[in-house]
């Protein structure tokens, strides 16, 4: 403890005015030096530090303002893009629905057209078959009639004599004459 009190007593001891030297007493010189340095810094550095801080503050505020404006612009562009996307999606859905209904309508029209064409072809086929049947039937009738007539002529020629032939012809002429009188 005596050493501590001795060190405080040394603080009170001042060297004589005529000598110049370094004071090696740390406890006596540091607070004085620090207070002088801090005083000079506060006095001269206050304006510079204040200006630096104000400039920094203004740059930060300007950056925040610019960021807010960019954010608002981006939000506005996003909203416009979303509105356009919704419009395009709605139009795409409408085109998709219209396209599907148009495809279905065209498909039904094509199916109906094919059925109509098939019915027409079926009718043409039936008409052609019927025509061919009638033509064949007429040919068969003509051949049967021709063969019957040839057979009848052969029989008549073999059975008829001149007198019977003349009588048959005159009876037929008489029948035609009476039919002609009735028509007039």
C-alpha positions as CSV (number, residue, x, y, z in Angstrom):
1,X,0.0,0.0,0.0
2,X,2.9,2.3,0.7
3,X,3.9,1.9,-3.0
4,X,0.5,3.2,-4.2
5,X,0.6,6.2,-2.0
6,X,4.2,6.9,-3.1
7,X,3.1,6.9,-6.7
8,X,0.4,9.4,-5.9
9,X,2.9,11.6,-4.1
10,X,5.1,11.4,-7.2
11,X,2.3,12.9,-9.2
12,X,2.5,15.9,-7.1
13,X,6.2,16.3,-7.7
14,X,6.9,18.6,-10.6
15,X,10.3,18.9,-12.2
16,X,11.9,22.3,-12.2
17,X,11.0,24.8,-14.8
18,X,14.3,24.9,-16.4
19,X,14.6,21.3,-17.6
20,X,12.8,19.7,-20.5
21,X,12.1,15.9,-20.5
22,X,9.6,13.2,-20.9
23,X,7.2,12.4,-18.2
24,X,7.2,8.7,-17.9
25,X,4.5,8.6,-15.3
26,X,1.7,6.9,-17.2
27,X,-1.1,7.7,-14.8
28,X,-0.3,11.4,-14.9
29,X,0.2,11.9,-18.6
30,X,-2.4,9.6,-20.4
31,X,-5.6,11.2,-19.1
32,X,-4.3,14.6,-20.0
33,X,-3.1,13.5,-23.5
34,X,-6.4,11.7,-24.1
35,X,-8.5,14.6,-23.1
36,X,-6.5,17.0,-25.3
37,X,-6.7,14.6,-28.3
38,X,-10.4,14.0,-27.7
39,X,-11.0,17.7,-27.4
40,X,-9.2,18.5,-30.6
41,X,-11.0,15.6,-32.4
42,X,-14.4,16.8,-31.2
43,X,-13.7,20.4,-32.0
44,X,-12.3,20.0,-35.5
45,X,-13.7,16.6,-36.4
46,X,-17.3,17.3,-35.4
47,X,-18.1,19.1,-38.7
48,X,-16.3,16.6,-40.9
49,X,-17.8,13.6,-39.1
50,X,-21.3,15.3,-39.2
51,X,-20.9,15.9,-43.0
52,X,-19.7,12.4,-43.6
53,X,-22.6,11.0,-41.6
54,X,-25.1,13.3,-43.4
55,X,-23.8,12.3,-46.8
56,X,-24.0,8.7,-45.9
57,X,-27.5,9.1,-44.5
58,X,-28.6,10.9,-47.7
59,X,-27.1,8.2,-49.9
60,X,-28.8,5.5,-47.9
61,X,-32.2,7.4,-48.1
62,X,-31.7,7.9,-51.8
63,X,-30.9,4.2,-52.3
64,X,-34.0,3.3,-50.2
65,X,-36.2,5.7,-52.2
66,X,-34.8,4.3,-55.5
67,X,-35.4,0.8,-54.3
68,X,-39.0,1.6,-53.3
69,X,-39.6,3.1,-56.7
70,X,-38.1,0.1,-58.4
71,X,-40.1,-2.2,-56.2
72,X,-43.3,-0.3,-57.0
73,X,-42.4,-0.4,-60.7
74,X,-41.7,-4.1,-60.5
75,X,-45.0,-4.7,-58.6
76,X,-46.9,-2.7,-61.3
77,X,-45.2,-4.7,-64.1
78,X,-45.9,-7.9,-62.2
79,X,-49.6,-7.0,-61.9
80,X,-49.7,-6.1,-65.6
81,X,-48.0,-9.3,-66.5
82,X,-50.4,-11.3,-64.3
83,X,-53.4,-9.6,-65.9
84,X,-52.0,-10.3,-69.4
85,X,-51.3,-13.9,-68.4
86,X,-54.9,-14.3,-67.1
87,X,-56.3,-12.8,-70.3
88,X,-54.1,-15.0,-72.4
89,X,-55.0,-18.1,-70.4
90,X,-58.7,-17.2,-70.7
91,X,-58.4,-16.7,-74.4
92,X,-56.4,-20.0,-74.7
93,X,-59.1,-21.8,-72.8
94,X,-61.7,-20.3,-75.1
95,X,-59.8,-21.3,-78.2
96,X,-59.2,-24.7,-76.7
97,X,-63.0,-25.2,-76.0
98,X,-63.9,-23.7,-79.4
99,X,-61.3,-25.8,-81.1
100,X,-62.5,-29.0,-79.4
101,X,-66.1,-28.2,-80.2
102,X,-65.2,-27.3,-83.8
103,X,-63.3,-30.6,-84.1
104,X,-66.3,-32.5,-82.7
105,X,-68.6,-30.7,-85.0
106,X,-66.4,-31.4,-88.0
107,X,-66.1,-35.0,-86.9
108,X,-69.8,-35.4,-86.7
109,X,-70.2,-33.7,-90.1
110,X,-67.7,-36.0,-91.6
111,X,-69.4,-39.1,-90.1
112,X,-72.8,-37.9,-91.3
113,X,-71.4,-37.2,-94.7
114,X,-69.8,-40.7,-94.8
115,X,-73.1,-42.3,-93.8
116,X,-75.0,-40.3,-96.4
117,X,-72.4,-41.4,-99.0
118,X,-72.7,-45.0,-97.9
119,X,-76.5,-44.8,-98.1
120,X,-76.3,-43.4,-101.6
121,X,-73.8,-46.1,-102.6
122,X,-76.1,-48.7,-101.1
123,X,-79.1,-47.2,-103.0
124,X,-77.1,-47.2,-106.3
125,X,-76.0,-50.7,-105.7
126,X,-79.6,-51.8,-105.0
127,X,-80.8,-50.0,-108.1
128,X,-78.0,-51.6,-110.2
129,X,-78.9,-55.0,-108.8
130,X,-82.6,-54.4,-109.4
131,X,-81.9,-53.2,-112.9
132,X,-79.7,-56.2,-113.7
133,X,-82.4,-58.5,-112.2
134,X,-85.0,-56.9,-114.4
135,X,-82.7,-57.1,-117.4
136,X,-81.9,-60.7,-116.8
137,X,-85.6,-61.5,-116.1
138,X,-86.6,-59.8,-119.3
139,X,-83.9,-61.7,-121.2
140,X,-85.1,-64.9,-119.7
141,X,-88.8,-64.1,-120.5
142,X,-87.8,-63.2,-124.1
143,X,-85.9,-66.5,-124.5
144,X,-88.7,-68.5,-122.9
145,X,-91.3,-66.6,-125.1
146,X,-89.1,-67.1,-128.1
147,X,-88.6,-70.8,-127.4
148,X,-92.4,-71.1,-126.7
149,X,-93.2,-69.3,-129.9
150,X,-90.8,-71.5,-131.9
151,X,-92.3,-74.5,-130.2
152,X,-95.8,-73.3,-131.0
153,X,-94.9,-72.4,-134.5
154,X,-93.3,-75.8,-135.0
155,X,-96.4,-77.5,-133.5
156,X,-98.8,-75.3,-135.5
157,X,-96.8,-75.8,-138.7
158,X,-96.9,-79.5,-138.1
159,X,-100.6,-79.5,-137.1
160,X,-102.1,-76.8,-139.3
161,X,-103.1,-77.5,-142.8
162,X,-104.1,-74.8,-145.3
163,X,-107.8,-74.8,-144.6
164,X,-107.3,-74.5,-140.8
165,X,-104.7,-71.8,-141.3
166,X,-107.1,-69.7,-143.5
167,X,-109.9,-70.1,-141.0
168,X,-107.7,-68.9,-138.1
169,X,-106.5,-65.9,-140.0
170,X,-110.0,-64.9,-141.1
171,X,-111.3,-65.3,-137.4
172,X,-108.4,-63.1,-136.2
173,X,-109.1,-60.5,-138.9
174,X,-112.8,-60.5,-137.9
175,X,-111.8,-59.9,-134.3
176,X,-109.6,-57.0,-135.2
177,X,-112.5,-55.5,-137.3
178,X,-114.9,-55.7,-134.4
179,X,-112.4,-54.2,-132.1
180,X,-111.8,-51.3,-134.5
181,X,-115.6,-50.7,-134.8
182,X,-116.0,-50.6,-131.0
183,X,-113.1,-48.0,-130.7
184,X,-114.7,-45.7,-133.3
